[in-house]
Amino acid sequence: MRQARMTIMVMAAVLVMAEQGFSDMYLQGGGTYTIKDPVDGNIYVDLACSGSPTTVNMLERGRAQNAYLYNNAALTMNTRTGGGIYQTGLTYLSGTLWLEGNSAANLYGNRCNIIRAYGTSTVNITDSRTGRINAYENSEINISGAISWYDSPPLVAGWGPEVAAWGESAITFYGHDFDLTDGLSWGGDGETIHGTGVLSGKSFSDTSWEVEITGNQGTIMAIPEPATLALLGLGGLAMLGKRRRTVLR
């Protein structure tokens, strides 16, 4: 019952903002909110809240121009065509998912143009369209399945997402048939990647993907995993030993 009330509250907030000309939505104070329609602006979750963390589920046609998560906030995004985090009318790297303060996000098959994780935050990505993925300050990003340039076809033929890890953060790819080119090399464990360059591989469904590693001062790994992990989705990733915290609350 409480979650149903939260859903109604968010939908009402969207209508009020549209009528009054406001563009941004602020969600905090704990509880779970569900967004199923476009928000004509930004979403801020637990921006000025140090109490109970707030959870946001973005489903169906849910979309925001940008989304900012703070203070242990959590986002799960599983939208249909047209949903995601991006700005309509702008095609080059517009629309940012920003996390800090130990926040978490699970992205299933969505469009999210820019992903930036700070402050021990965690992002799990499965089969998504994106432009840039950046991890900072001990954050962790796990990528399972195929990822592709956020706009299809890409603005420039052959472009793929750009990935960078900084400041003791970690980005891990799960799949198979990995290939390193243009300056990348394997570490002694056969999983850690050194240098910058192009990493390609295949998802559990054998879909090919390619990313450019543009910064590698944290840890970037490519770990072959059995196809059975795909059946578990992001739940399977959460079971791996590399996890530092519980993502879904």
N, C-alpha and C positions, 0 to 999 in steps of 0.2 A: 504494500500500500504506500509506503513511504517513497519508493522509487517512482510509482505512478504519479504521485504529487509533484515530485521533482521534475518529471518529464513535462507535465502541464505547465509548471512554473517557467521552464526554459522557453517553451513555445510561446507563452504569453509575453515573456520578456522580448522575444524577437519581434512580435507584433507591435508592442509598445515602442520599441526603438525605431521601427520602420515608420510609424505614425508621427513620431516626434523628431525624426531626422537624425537620431543618434546612430552611430555605426559600430560601437564596440560593446562587447558583452563581458561582464566580470562575474565569475563563479567562484565562490569560496564558502568556508564554514563547514566543510565535511559533506557527506552524503554523495549520492550519485545522480548525475544529470545526463539526459539523453537528448542528442540533437539529431534530427532527421531531415532537416531542411536547411537551405543555405542561410548563412549569417552574413549580412552585408557589412562586414567589418572584421575586427580582430576579436579573438577570444583570449582572456586573461584568467588563469586558474590559480587561485591561492597567491595572488600578487602580494597582498599585505596581510597574510594570515599565517600564524604559527601554531594554530590549533590542529584539529583533526584534518587529515588530508582529504581533498576533494577528488572524485573520480568522474571523468567525462567519457561517455560513449558516443562516438560520432558514427551514425549508421545511415543506410539508404542514400539519400541525396544530401546528407550533411556536408557542409563546406564552409570554410572560413578563409579570409584573406591571409591571415597569419594566426598562429596559436602560440601562446607563451605559458609555460608551466613552471611553477615555483613551489618550493617548500613541500616536497614529497607528493605533489600532485600526480595524477595518473590519467593517461588518455589511451583509449582503445579505439582505433579507427578501422572500420570495415564497411566501406561505402560502395555504392553502385557507380555506374558511369556518370560523370559529372560531379561526383563528390571528391573531397580531399582538402588539401590546404594549398591554395594558389589564388592569384588575383585575376579575375576575368579581364580580358582586354590587354593584358600584358603577357608577353610570351617568353621573356628572357629572365629566368631565375628570379621570378617574383613569387612570393608566398613562402614563409619561413615557419618551421616548427622549431621553437627555441625551448630548451629544457635547462633548468639549473636547480640546485638545492635538493639533490637526491630524488629528482622526479623520474617518471617512467612513461614510456609510450610503446604500444604494440600496434604495428601498421600491417594490415592485410590487404594486399592488392589495391593500393590507393595511389593517387597522385599527390606527391608532397615535394615541392620543388627544391627546398633547401632544408637540411636537417642539421642542427647545431646543438650538441649536448655538452653541458658544463657541470662542474660540481658534483661528481660521482653519480650522474644520472645514467639511465639505461634506456636503450632503444632496441627493439626487436623488429626487423623488417622482413616481410615475405612478399615476393612477387609484386614489387611496387615500381612506380615511375618517379624518378627523381633527377635532380641536376647536380647537387653537391651534398656530400655527407661529411661532416666534420665532428671529431670527438676531441674534447679538451678536459683537463683537470680531473684525471682519474675516471672519466666516464667510459661506458662500455656500449658498443654498438654491435649487434649480431645480425648477420644478413643471411637469410635462407631463401632459396629459390631464385628466380631470375629477376634482376632489376634492369631497368632500361631508362634511357633519356626521357625526361618528363614530357616532352612534346614529340608526337609521332606524326610524320617523320621528323627527325631532328633538324634543327636549323642548319647545321652543317653535316653532310653525309659522313658517317663513321663516328660521330660523336657519341660518347657514352658518359655515364655519371662520373664525377670527380670525387675522390675519397682522400681524406687526410686525417691522421691521428697525431695529436700533440700532447705534451705534458703528462706522460705516464698513462695516457688513455689507451684503450684497446678497441680495435675493429676486427671482427672475425667473420670470415666467409665460410659457409657450409655448402658443399656440393661435390662435384667430381670433375675429372679431366681438366685440372687447372693448368694454365700455361702462363709463364712469365716472359715478358719481352721488354725491350727499350730501357734497359738499365736495372731491372728487378733481378733478384737472386734469392735462392732458398737459404735459410739458415741451417745449422747443423741438425736440427730436429726434423727437417723436412716439412715443417708447417709454418714457421715464422718467415716472413718476407722482408728482405732488406732492400733499401733503395727506393727510387721512384721510377714509374714507368707504367706499362699496361698489363693488367691482370685480366685473364679471360677464364671462363669455366662453363660448366653446365649445371643446371638445376636438377633436382631429383626427377623432374618430368622430362629431362633431356633437352630443355630449352637453353640455348647458348646465350651467354651474356658477356659483357666486357666493361671494365671500368678503368679509369686512369688514376693511379695513386700519385697525388701531387705533393703530399707531405707525409713523412714517415719518421717522426721523432717520438712516437709512442710505440705501440706494438700492433702490427698488422699480421694476421694469420689467415691461412686457407686450409681448412681441415676437411678431408674426405670423410663423409659419413654415409652409412648404409641408407638405401632408399626407404627403409621402413621408418626412418626418422620423419619423413615427409608426412606420414600418417598422423603423427603427433602434432604437426604444425609448430607454432611457437611454444606450445606446452612442452614439446620435446627439447627445444632450446633451453627452456627454463630448468630442465632436469640435468643439464650438463654441469660438470664440475666448475666451469669457469664463472658461473653465476655468483655475484657478490651480494645479491639481495633478492627479495621476492618482488616480482614485477606486478602481478595482479593482486589487488587487495579485495 
